[in-house]
Amino acid sequence: KVELLSKKLRGVKKGELVFFERENGGCILHRVLKINGDTLLVNGDAQPWTETVKMSQVIGVANRLCRKGKWINCDSFSYKLYSGFIMHTLFLRKVYSKLNTLFTK
């Protein structure tokens, strides 16, 4: 479960989780890795690749999320620490994905 706020109420910043509509009409929640003007580089916490989306595609920004029945505020210190860790492990996820592909063939 995720509680979303409009991007006007909770600005889109690096490290935030944004809910956006893909060009194919699907919607997904990903973390913002980089902002370049009106373009966002985003990544799912469990995936080794990134996507580029426009700010206009963003529907909302996560304010709180529920894990194992407990609500976590996205402004809490522990969540920000987790977010920073996730953002800095993208390289490791890419390496793991490549190794996993090699060894599972």
C-alpha positions as CSV (number, residue, x, y, z in Angstrom):
1,K,0.0,0.0,0.0
2,V,1.2,3.5,-0.8
3,E,-0.2,6.9,0.2
4,L,0.3,9.3,-2.7
5,L,0.2,13.1,-2.7
6,S,0.0,15.3,-5.8
7,K,3.3,16.5,-7.1
8,K,2.2,20.0,-6.2
9,L,1.9,19.1,-2.5
10,R,5.0,16.9,-2.3
11,G,7.5,18.0,-4.9
12,V,9.4,15.5,-7.0
13,K,12.9,15.2,-5.7
14,K,15.8,12.8,-6.1
15,G,15.2,9.7,-4.0
16,E,11.4,10.1,-4.0
17,L,9.0,7.4,-5.2
18,V,6.8,8.6,-8.0
19,F,3.7,6.9,-9.5
20,F,3.6,7.6,-13.2
21,E,1.8,6.5,-16.3
22,R,4.0,4.9,-19.0
23,E,3.5,5.7,-22.6
24,N,1.8,2.3,-23.1
25,G,-0.9,3.3,-20.5
26,G,0.5,1.2,-17.7
27,C,1.1,2.8,-14.3
28,I,4.1,2.0,-12.0
29,L,5.9,3.3,-8.9
30,H,9.7,3.9,-9.3
31,R,12.4,5.9,-7.4
32,V,13.8,9.1,-8.9
33,L,17.5,8.8,-9.5
34,K,18.1,12.0,-11.3
35,I,16.2,15.1,-12.5
36,N,17.2,16.9,-15.6
37,G,14.8,19.8,-16.2
38,D,11.4,18.1,-17.1
39,T,12.9,14.7,-17.5
40,L,13.3,12.1,-14.7
41,L,15.6,9.1,-14.6
42,V,13.8,6.4,-12.6
43,N,14.4,2.9,-11.4
44,G,12.4,0.2,-9.6
45,D,14.1,-0.8,-6.3
46,A,14.4,-4.5,-7.5
47,Q,15.4,-3.9,-11.1
48,P,18.8,-3.4,-12.7
49,W,17.6,-1.0,-15.5
50,T,16.4,2.6,-15.6
51,E,13.7,4.4,-17.4
52,T,13.3,8.0,-18.5
53,V,9.9,9.7,-18.0
54,K,8.6,13.2,-18.3
55,M,7.4,15.2,-15.3
56,S,4.0,15.4,-17.0
57,Q,3.7,11.6,-16.7
58,V,3.9,11.7,-12.9
59,I,0.5,11.2,-11.2
60,G,1.7,11.4,-7.6
61,V,4.6,11.2,-5.1
62,A,4.7,8.7,-2.3
63,N,4.1,10.2,1.2
64,R,3.9,6.9,3.2
65,L,4.1,3.3,2.4
66,C,3.0,0.1,4.2
67,R,5.4,-2.8,4.7
68,K,4.4,-5.8,6.7
69,G,1.4,-3.9,8.0
70,K,3.4,-1.0,9.3
71,W,3.1,2.5,7.8
72,I,6.5,4.2,7.1
73,N,6.7,7.9,6.5
74,C,8.8,8.8,3.5
75,D,10.3,11.7,5.5
76,S,11.6,9.5,8.3
77,F,15.4,9.1,8.9
78,S,15.3,5.3,8.5
79,Y,13.4,5.6,5.2
80,K,15.8,8.2,3.8
81,L,18.7,6.0,4.8
82,Y,17.1,3.0,3.0
83,S,16.4,5.2,0.0
84,G,20.0,6.3,-0.2
85,F,21.2,2.7,0.0
86,I,18.9,1.6,-2.7
87,M,19.9,4.4,-5.0
88,H,23.6,3.6,-4.6
89,T,23.3,-0.1,-5.2
90,L,22.0,0.1,-8.8
91,F,25.5,-0.9,-10.1
92,L,25.5,-4.0,-7.9
93,R,22.0,-4.9,-9.1
94,K,23.3,-4.7,-12.7
95,V,26.3,-6.9,-11.9
96,Y,24.1,-9.4,-10.1
97,S,21.6,-9.5,-13.0
98,K,24.4,-10.2,-15.6
99,L,26.0,-12.9,-13.4
100,N,22.6,-14.5,-12.8
101,T,21.9,-14.6,-16.5
102,L,25.3,-16.2,-17.2
103,F,25.0,-18.9,-14.5
104,T,21.3,-19.8,-15.1
105,K,21.6,-20.7,-18.8
